Amino acid sequence: MLITYIKDRVTNKAPVGVRRSSQWPKVRKLFLKVNPICAVCGENKKLEVHHIIPFHVDPTLELDLDNLITLCESKKKGSNCHLLFGHHGDYKKFNKDVKKDASIWSQKLK
C-alpha cells in the first residue's frame, strides 16, 4: 500500500481511496441537460460525460464544467466517440485536446 501511495504521488495520480464527490451525479445530470448530444457526431443516445483530465489524475477537476465534454458510446453511426476521441482508442489513455478534436471532426462529419 505504501508503494502504491508513493507511485501515485510521483505520477500525480489521486491517492488510492479518494472518493468521488457526492455532487458528481447532480453535476453530470445538469451537464447532460445543457449538452444533450455527442460533441463529435451529434448522437443523443448512450451519452457519457467525459472528464478531459481524468479524475484519477486530478480529482480537483471532477466538478469543473470546463473539464467535461459529452461523448457517445453509441455504435449507431459506426463509432464510439468516447473511446475514439476521449481515450485515443484505449481506456488507459486520455486526450487532453478532446474539445479541439471534437470540434474539428464535428465539422468534417456535417
C-alpha positions in Angstrom: 0.0 0.0 0.0 2.9 2.4 0.8 4.5 1.7 -2.6 1.2 2.4 -4.4 0.8 5.6 -2.5 4.3 6.8 -3.4 3.9 5.7 -7.0 0.6 7.7 -7.2 2.2 10.8 -5.7 5.1 10.6 -8.1 2.8 10.2 -11.1 0.3 12.8 -9.8 -2.5 10.3 -9.6 -5.2 10.6 -7.0 -4.2 8.5 -4.0 -6.0 5.2 -3.5 -9.2 5.7 -1.6 -10.0 9.2 -2.9 -13.7 9.2 -3.4 -15.9 10.9 -6.0 -17.8 14.0 -4.8 -21.3 13.4 -3.7 -22.2 16.3 -6.1 -21.0 14.3 -9.2 -24.4 12.8 -10.0 -26.0 16.2 -9.9 -23.3 17.9 -12.0 -23.4 15.0 -14.5 -27.2 15.2 -14.9 -27.1 19.0 -15.3 -24.2 18.9 -17.8 -26.2 16.4 -19.9 -29.3 18.6 -19.8 -27.3 21.5 -21.1 -25.1 19.4 -23.5 -27.5 16.6 -24.7 -25.6 15.5 -27.8 -22.3 14.0 -28.6 -19.8 16.8 -29.3 -18.3 14.8 -32.2 -21.2 13.1 -34.1 -24.4 14.7 -32.7 -25.8 11.4 -31.4 -28.2 11.7 -28.4 -28.2 8.1 -27.2 -25.7 6.3 -24.9 -24.1 9.5 -23.8 -21.2 9.8 -21.4 -19.9 12.9 -19.6 -16.2 12.6 -20.2 -13.6 14.1 -17.9 -10.9 15.7 -20.1 -8.3 15.4 -17.3 -9.4 12.2 -15.6 -10.5 12.0 -12.0 -7.6 9.7 -11.1 -5.1 12.3 -12.5 -6.6 15.4 -10.9 -9.6 14.9 -8.6 -9.9 18.7 -8.1 -11.2 19.0 -11.6 -14.0 16.4 -11.1 -16.8 19.1 -10.9 -15.2 21.7 -13.2 -17.5 22.2 -16.2 -14.6 23.3 -18.4 -13.1 19.8 -17.8 -16.2 18.0 -19.2 -17.4 17.1 -22.7 -20.4 15.0 -23.8 -19.3 12.0 -25.9 -21.4 9.0 -27.1 -20.7 5.3 -26.7 -23.2 4.5 -29.5 -22.2 2.5 -32.5 -25.2 3.7 -34.4 -23.1 5.9 -36.6 -20.3 3.5 -36.7 -18.1 4.7 -33.9 -17.8 5.0 -30.2 -16.7 8.7 -29.8 -16.0 8.3 -26.1 -13.4 5.6 -26.8 -12.0 7.0 -30.0 -11.8 10.7 -29.2 -11.8 10.8 -25.4 -9.3 7.9 -25.0 -7.5 7.6 -28.3 -8.9 4.0 -28.6 -7.6 2.8 -25.3 -9.3 3.5 -22.0 -5.9 3.6 -20.2 -5.1 6.8 -22.2 -6.8 10.3 -22.3 -6.9 13.0 -24.9 -6.3 16.5 -23.3 -7.2 18.0 -26.7 -10.6 16.3 -27.0 -12.6 19.5 -27.2 -10.5 20.7 -30.2 -10.6 17.3 -31.9 -14.3 17.1 -31.3 -14.9 20.5 -32.9 -12.7 19.6 -36.0 -14.4 16.2 -36.5 -17.9 17.6 -35.9 -17.4 20.0 -38.8 -16.0 17.2 -41.0 -19.0 15.0 -40.3 -21.5 17.6 -41.3 
